[in-house]
Amino acid sequence: SARNVDVTAPLWMRGGFDFLGITFPVTRLVIIVITIIAVCSVTWFLNQSIWGMRIRAVTQNREMSECLGISTERVDILTFGIGSGLAGVAGVAVSLLGSVGPNVGSSYIVGCFMVVVLGGVGNLLGTVIASFAIGIMTDLIGAGRLLSIWPDMPTPLASTVDFFATTSMARVLVFALIVIFLQFRPAGLFPQKGRMVEE
């Protein structure tokens, strides 16, 4: 397979920013800013623009949208274009974290799937909250921070947490917890509402 290629960040994006005794890498701060801008832009577009409302209408009821004169083909093209553009922005952000190759996205597939399913399909707020929750849980379990936060943890629970105290095993545990959660709430944290959903 093709080799991964290292991406060198510009000079202004290197180094760190010290705040309250904690060093924040400038690269990750730039990624956070890009993410906030992208989420706010998509939120505004879907809720305030005409085409955003048409996209939501087609998502909820495609046949009725066609009856009302909305060009569903144009909506499909626009949605695909926006999704491709966001994927490109995400690819630029990921390239700043490490080397880039044909399989660079494979490590993010399971995480993205968990975020969408847990947050609720079609819900942007649910996606943001679910991504925060999964990221924090994975970090707490995978880095062993849960044991330092709760040093008096019962021995059986502590041994279980210690067993999952690696990044890959933490993802397995989080995935299992999400599967259990979905048994009680199959539509996720924020299920989509509408007549077609209720039917």
DRENMARDREN-605660 format. One record per residue (C-alpha): residue number from 1; residue in one letter; x, y, z. Coordinates in steps of 0.5 Angstrom, whole numbers, plus 500, padded with zeros to 3 digits. Layout:
BEGIN
+-----+---------+-----+-----+-----+
| num | residuo |   u |   v |   w |
+-----+---------+-----+-----+-----+
| NUM |       a |   X |   Y |   Z |
...
+-----+---------+-----+-----+-----+
This chain:
BEGIN
+-----+---------+-----+-----+-----+
| num | residuo |   u |   v |   w |
+-----+---------+-----+-----+-----+
|   1 |       s | 500 | 500 | 500 |
|   2 |       a | 502 | 507 | 499 |
|   3 |       r | 506 | 510 | 505 |
|   4 |       n | 504 | 516 | 509 |
|   5 |       v | 506 | 523 | 508 |
|   6 |       d | 508 | 528 | 513 |
|   7 |       v | 505 | 534 | 513 |
|   8 |       t | 509 | 540 | 516 |
|   9 |       a | 504 | 546 | 519 |
|  10 |       p | 506 | 553 | 518 |
|  11 |       l | 511 | 556 | 523 |
|  12 |       w | 505 | 560 | 526 |
|  13 |       m | 501 | 554 | 528 |
|  14 |       r | 507 | 551 | 532 |
|  15 |       g | 509 | 551 | 539 |
|  16 |       g | 504 | 552 | 545 |
|  17 |       f | 500 | 557 | 549 |
|  18 |       d | 501 | 557 | 556 |
|  19 |       f | 495 | 558 | 560 |
|  20 |       l | 494 | 557 | 568 |
|  21 |       g | 500 | 552 | 568 |
|  22 |       i | 497 | 548 | 562 |
|  23 |       t | 500 | 548 | 555 |
|  24 |       f | 495 | 548 | 549 |
|  25 |       p | 498 | 546 | 542 |
|  26 |       v | 497 | 552 | 537 |
|  27 |       t | 495 | 546 | 532 |
|  28 |       r | 490 | 543 | 536 |
|  29 |       l | 487 | 550 | 538 |
|  30 |       v | 487 | 552 | 531 |
|  31 |       i | 483 | 545 | 530 |
|  32 |       i | 478 | 547 | 535 |
|  33 |       v | 477 | 554 | 532 |
|  34 |       i | 476 | 551 | 525 |
|  35 |       t | 471 | 546 | 528 |
|  36 |       i | 467 | 552 | 532 |
|  37 |       i | 466 | 556 | 525 |
|  38 |       a | 464 | 550 | 521 |
|  39 |       v | 459 | 548 | 527 |
|  40 |       c | 456 | 555 | 527 |
|  41 |       s | 456 | 556 | 520 |
|  42 |       v | 452 | 549 | 518 |
|  43 |       t | 447 | 551 | 524 |
|  44 |       w | 446 | 558 | 521 |
|  45 |       f | 445 | 555 | 514 |
|  46 |       l | 440 | 549 | 516 |
|  47 |       n | 436 | 554 | 521 |
|  48 |       q | 436 | 561 | 517 |
|  49 |       s | 437 | 560 | 510 |
|  50 |       i | 432 | 558 | 505 |
|  51 |       w | 436 | 552 | 502 |
|  52 |       g | 437 | 550 | 509 |
|  53 |       m | 430 | 549 | 511 |
|  54 |       r | 429 | 546 | 504 |
|  55 |       i | 434 | 540 | 506 |
|  56 |       r | 430 | 539 | 513 |
|  57 |       a | 424 | 539 | 509 |
|  58 |       v | 426 | 534 | 504 |
|  59 |       t | 429 | 530 | 510 |
|  60 |       q | 423 | 529 | 514 |
|  61 |       n | 418 | 528 | 508 |
|  62 |       r | 421 | 527 | 501 |
|  63 |       e | 414 | 526 | 497 |
|  64 |       m | 411 | 532 | 501 |
|  65 |       s | 417 | 537 | 499 |
|  66 |       e | 416 | 535 | 492 |
|  67 |       c | 409 | 536 | 492 |
|  68 |       l | 410 | 543 | 495 |
|  69 |       g | 415 | 545 | 489 |
|  70 |       i | 422 | 543 | 492 |
|  71 |       s | 427 | 540 | 487 |
|  72 |       t | 429 | 534 | 491 |
|  73 |       e | 435 | 533 | 486 |
|  74 |       r | 438 | 540 | 487 |
|  75 |       v | 437 | 539 | 495 |
|  76 |       d | 441 | 532 | 494 |
|  77 |       i | 446 | 535 | 490 |
|  78 |       l | 447 | 541 | 495 |
|  79 |       t | 447 | 536 | 501 |
|  80 |       f | 452 | 532 | 498 |
|  81 |       g | 457 | 538 | 496 |
|  82 |       i | 456 | 541 | 503 |
|  83 |       g | 458 | 534 | 506 |
|  84 |       s | 464 | 533 | 501 |
|  85 |       g | 466 | 540 | 503 |
|  86 |       l | 466 | 539 | 511 |
|  87 |       a | 469 | 532 | 509 |
|  88 |       g | 475 | 536 | 506 |
|  89 |       v | 475 | 541 | 512 |
|  90 |       a | 476 | 535 | 517 |
|  91 |       g | 481 | 532 | 512 |
|  92 |       v | 485 | 538 | 513 |
|  93 |       a | 484 | 538 | 520 |
|  94 |       v | 486 | 531 | 521 |
|  95 |       s | 493 | 532 | 517 |
|  96 |       l | 495 | 537 | 522 |
|  97 |       l | 495 | 532 | 527 |
|  98 |       g | 499 | 526 | 524 |
|  99 |       s | 501 | 523 | 517 |
| 100 |       v | 497 | 523 | 511 |
| 101 |       g | 495 | 516 | 507 |
| 102 |       p | 490 | 512 | 504 |
| 103 |       n | 488 | 509 | 510 |
| 104 |       v | 488 | 515 | 515 |
| 105 |       g | 480 | 516 | 516 |
| 106 |       s | 479 | 508 | 518 |
| 107 |       s | 481 | 510 | 525 |
| 108 |       y | 475 | 515 | 525 |
| 109 |       i | 470 | 511 | 522 |
| 110 |       v | 468 | 507 | 529 |
| 111 |       g | 468 | 514 | 533 |
| 112 |       c | 464 | 518 | 528 |
| 113 |       f | 459 | 512 | 527 |
| 114 |       m | 458 | 512 | 535 |
| 115 |       v | 457 | 520 | 535 |
| 116 |       v | 452 | 520 | 530 |
| 117 |       v | 448 | 514 | 533 |
| 118 |       l | 448 | 516 | 540 |
| 119 |       g | 447 | 524 | 538 |
| 120 |       g | 441 | 522 | 534 |
| 121 |       v | 441 | 522 | 526 |
| 122 |       g | 439 | 529 | 524 |
| 123 |       n | 441 | 532 | 530 |
| 124 |       l | 447 | 537 | 530 |
| 125 |       l | 446 | 539 | 537 |
| 126 |       g | 446 | 531 | 539 |
| 127 |       t | 452 | 530 | 535 |
| 128 |       v | 456 | 536 | 539 |
| 129 |       i | 454 | 533 | 545 |
| 130 |       a | 455 | 526 | 544 |
| 131 |       s | 462 | 527 | 541 |
| 132 |       f | 464 | 531 | 547 |
| 133 |       a | 461 | 525 | 552 |
| 134 |       i | 465 | 520 | 548 |
| 135 |       g | 471 | 524 | 547 |
| 136 |       i | 471 | 525 | 555 |
| 137 |       m | 469 | 518 | 557 |
| 138 |       t | 475 | 515 | 552 |
| 139 |       d | 480 | 520 | 555 |
| 140 |       l | 478 | 518 | 562 |
| 141 |       i | 478 | 511 | 561 |
| 142 |       g | 484 | 510 | 556 |
| 143 |       a | 489 | 514 | 560 |
| 144 |       g | 487 | 512 | 567 |
| 145 |       r | 485 | 518 | 569 |
| 146 |       l | 479 | 515 | 572 |
| 147 |       l | 483 | 512 | 577 |
| 148 |       s | 486 | 518 | 579 |
| 149 |       i | 480 | 522 | 580 |
| 150 |       w | 477 | 516 | 584 |
| 151 |       p | 483 | 513 | 588 |
| 152 |       d | 478 | 509 | 593 |
| 153 |       m | 474 | 506 | 587 |
| 154 |       p | 472 | 499 | 589 |
| 155 |       t | 477 | 493 | 588 |
| 156 |       p | 473 | 489 | 582 |
| 157 |       l | 471 | 496 | 579 |
| 158 |       a | 478 | 498 | 579 |
| 159 |       s | 481 | 492 | 576 |
| 160 |       t | 476 | 493 | 570 |
| 161 |       v | 478 | 500 | 569 |
| 162 |       d | 485 | 498 | 569 |
| 163 |       f | 484 | 493 | 564 |
| 164 |       f | 481 | 498 | 559 |
| 165 |       a | 486 | 503 | 561 |
| 166 |       t | 489 | 503 | 553 |
| 167 |       t | 486 | 507 | 548 |
| 168 |       s | 483 | 501 | 544 |
| 169 |       m | 480 | 498 | 550 |
| 170 |       a | 477 | 504 | 552 |
| 171 |       r | 474 | 505 | 545 |
| 172 |       v | 471 | 498 | 546 |
| 173 |       l | 468 | 499 | 553 |
| 174 |       v | 465 | 506 | 550 |
| 175 |       f | 462 | 502 | 544 |
| 176 |       a | 459 | 497 | 549 |
| 177 |       l | 456 | 502 | 553 |
| 178 |       i | 453 | 506 | 547 |
| 179 |       v | 450 | 499 | 545 |
| 180 |       i | 447 | 498 | 552 |
| 181 |       f | 444 | 505 | 552 |
| 182 |       l | 441 | 504 | 545 |
| 183 |       q | 437 | 498 | 548 |
| 184 |       f | 433 | 503 | 552 |
| 185 |       r | 433 | 509 | 547 |
| 186 |       p | 434 | 506 | 540 |
| 187 |       a | 433 | 513 | 537 |
| 188 |       g | 439 | 516 | 541 |
| 189 |       l | 440 | 522 | 546 |
| 190 |       f | 436 | 527 | 541 |
| 191 |       p | 431 | 523 | 537 |
| 192 |       q | 429 | 526 | 530 |
| 193 |       k | 421 | 529 | 531 |
| 194 |       g | 416 | 529 | 525 |
| 195 |       r | 410 | 526 | 522 |
| 196 |       m | 414 | 521 | 518 |
| 197 |       v | 419 | 519 | 524 |
| 198 |       e | 412 | 518 | 528 |
| 199 |       e | 409 | 513 | 523 |
+-----+---------+-----+-----+-----+
